[in-house]
Amino acid sequence: MTGRILVAAFLLAHASTSAFAQSRPPRFWNLTKHTVKEFSLSKPGADQWGPNQCKNDKDGTVDVDERLRITDTPPGDYDARIVDVTGRACFARGIRIAEGVIFSLEEKDLTGCRP
C-alpha cells in the first residue's frame, strides 16, 4: 500500500510540475558580454524577423545575466537576431524554444556579428 501512495504522490508532483512549466512563457537568458536592446526571432533560414521581444522588459533592454519573457512564439526551432547596446548585430541559429523553458545565449553562440 505504501508503494502505491509513493507512486501516486510522484505522479501527482510530476504532473503539477509539467503543468506549471507549460503555463509559463519561455524566457531568454542573456549570457552575452553586453546588454541586448533588440531580440527578434524567425523560423530557421527564413530571415523574417518577428517583433522586438525586448519590449517585453520594463526598461526595454536585457542586461547581462537577466532573463526576458518571450511572448507570441509557439514552441519550435528558431533563429535569433540580437542587437546589443554597442550597436553590434549578431545572429544565433537553431534555438529550441519550449513553453516554460529558459534558453540562454552566450558569446560563442553568436555568428555574423557586425558593428
C-alpha positions as CSV (number, residue, x, y, z in Angstrom):
1,M,0.0,0.0,0.0
2,T,2.8,2.4,0.9
3,G,4.4,1.8,-2.5
4,R,1.2,2.8,-4.3
5,I,0.9,6.0,-2.3
6,L,4.5,6.9,-3.1
7,V,3.9,6.3,-6.8
8,A,0.7,8.3,-6.8
9,A,2.5,11.2,-5.0
10,F,5.3,11.1,-7.5
11,L,2.9,11.1,-10.5
12,L,0.9,14.0,-9.0
13,A,4.1,16.0,-8.3
14,H,5.4,15.4,-11.9
15,A,2.0,16.3,-13.4
16,S,1.8,19.6,-11.5
17,T,5.4,20.5,-12.3
18,S,4.7,19.8,-16.0
19,A,1.5,21.8,-15.9
20,F,3.2,24.7,-14.2
21,A,6.1,24.8,-16.7
22,Q,3.6,24.7,-19.6
23,S,1.7,27.7,-18.1
24,R,4.8,29.8,-18.1
25,P,6.2,31.5,-21.2
26,P,9.7,30.7,-22.4
27,R,12.5,33.0,-21.3
28,F,15.8,34.2,-22.9
29,W,18.7,34.3,-20.5
30,N,21.3,36.8,-21.7
31,L,24.8,35.4,-21.1
32,T,26.5,37.5,-23.8
33,K,29.0,40.3,-23.0
34,H,26.6,43.2,-23.5
35,T,23.1,44.4,-22.7
36,V,20.7,43.5,-25.5
37,K,18.3,46.2,-26.9
38,E,16.8,44.1,-29.7
39,F,15.9,40.4,-29.7
40,S,13.8,39.1,-32.7
41,L,13.0,35.6,-33.8
42,S,12.5,33.9,-37.2
43,K,11.8,30.4,-38.4
44,P,15.2,28.9,-39.3
45,G,16.6,30.2,-42.5
46,A,13.6,32.5,-43.2
47,D,15.2,35.8,-42.1
48,Q,11.7,37.2,-41.5
49,W,12.1,38.7,-38.1
50,G,9.2,39.0,-35.6
51,P,8.7,41.8,-33.1
52,N,11.4,43.0,-30.8
53,Q,10.9,40.9,-27.7
54,C,12.9,43.4,-25.6
55,K,9.7,45.4,-25.5
56,N,8.5,42.7,-23.0
57,D,11.0,44.1,-20.5
58,K,10.2,47.1,-18.3
59,D,13.2,49.1,-19.4
60,G,13.3,47.7,-23.0
61,T,16.6,46.0,-22.7
62,V,18.0,42.7,-21.4
63,D,21.0,43.2,-19.1
64,V,23.8,40.6,-18.9
65,D,22.5,37.7,-16.7
66,E,18.9,38.9,-17.0
67,R,16.1,36.9,-18.3
68,L,13.5,38.1,-20.8
69,R,9.9,36.7,-21.2
70,I,9.3,35.6,-24.8
71,T,5.7,36.1,-26.0
72,D,3.6,35.2,-29.0
73,T,6.0,32.5,-30.0
74,P,4.9,28.9,-30.4
75,P,7.3,26.1,-29.4
76,G,9.8,25.1,-32.0
77,D,13.1,25.9,-33.6
78,Y,14.1,29.5,-34.4
79,D,16.9,31.8,-35.4
80,A,17.5,34.9,-33.4
81,R,18.7,38.4,-34.3
82,I,20.3,40.3,-31.5
83,V,21.4,43.9,-31.3
84,D,23.3,45.0,-28.2
85,V,23.7,48.5,-26.8
86,T,27.1,48.9,-28.6
87,G,25.2,48.6,-31.9
88,R,26.6,45.2,-32.7
89,A,24.1,43.0,-34.6
90,C,24.5,39.2,-34.4
91,F,22.6,36.0,-35.2
92,A,22.1,32.8,-33.3
93,R,20.9,29.8,-35.3
94,G,18.9,26.8,-34.3
95,I,17.5,27.8,-31.0
96,R,14.9,25.4,-29.4
97,I,12.1,27.3,-27.7
98,A,9.6,25.4,-25.5
99,E,6.9,26.5,-23.1
100,G,8.2,27.2,-19.6
101,V,11.8,26.7,-20.6
102,I,14.7,29.1,-20.1
103,F,17.2,29.1,-23.1
104,S,20.4,31.0,-22.9
105,L,22.8,32.6,-25.5
106,E,26.5,33.1,-24.9
107,E,29.1,34.9,-27.0
108,K,30.1,31.5,-28.5
109,D,26.6,31.1,-29.8
110,L,26.6,34.3,-31.8
111,T,27.6,34.4,-35.5
112,G,27.8,37.0,-38.3
113,C,28.3,39.9,-35.9
114,R,28.6,43.3,-37.4
115,P,29.4,46.6,-35.6
